Amino acid sequence: METTRKPGARILVVMGVSGSGKSTVAALVAERLGWDFVDGDSFHTPEHVAKMHAGLALDDEDRAPWLARIAIWIRQRLEAGESGVVVCSALRRAYRDVLTGGSRHVRIVYLDGSKEVIAGRLAQRRGHFMSPHLLDSQFAVLEPPAPEEHPIIVGILESPEAMAGRIVGALHLGDAPTTTGAEP
């Protein structure tokens, strides 16, 4: 996906199972960096939202157009020279490959937590379309990022603010609030 882009633009894909804190942490990271933020859930069709709300897992055929829409958002940001943070479960390596498109300017951030901790969070969450009953299926398909994906891995036991701080620190952006610094 190496496209024509302005120097310095980067995208973070914040991934993990439902209930790991992706949206909260990603929004904090985007705010701290002054980058665009989008929740990948906003790219789901109403039909897929209804399916998940009913406790039915999406299959790869369902996910393909959703991942493609997120990948387009990523590519458009890079081509415009705009950095951003996007939330996407991206549980399998193949899904992350679609999102990164092989670009070294797209970085995976994995929020890592135990099934027990996340189940406890989901039991307390209200108003989200994702059924807590899908947690088993999410852990069943989860392929944690491999070292060659150069992920930033953050445990979920700290506060969202501390997690966001770890992510920003791992980017090694120096004093620049936006898009300069060492390439991942």
Buried (B, 14 or more C-beta within 10 A) or exposed (E): BEEEBEEBBBBBBBBBBBBBBBBBBBBBBBEBBEBBBBBBBEBBEEEBEEBBEEEBBBEEEBBEEBBEBBBEBBBEBBEEEBBBBBBBBBBBBEBBBBBBBEBEBBBBBBBBBEBEBBBEBBEEEEEBBBBBEBBEBBBEEBEEBEEEBEBBBBBBEBEBEBBBBBBBEBBEBEEEEBBEBEEB
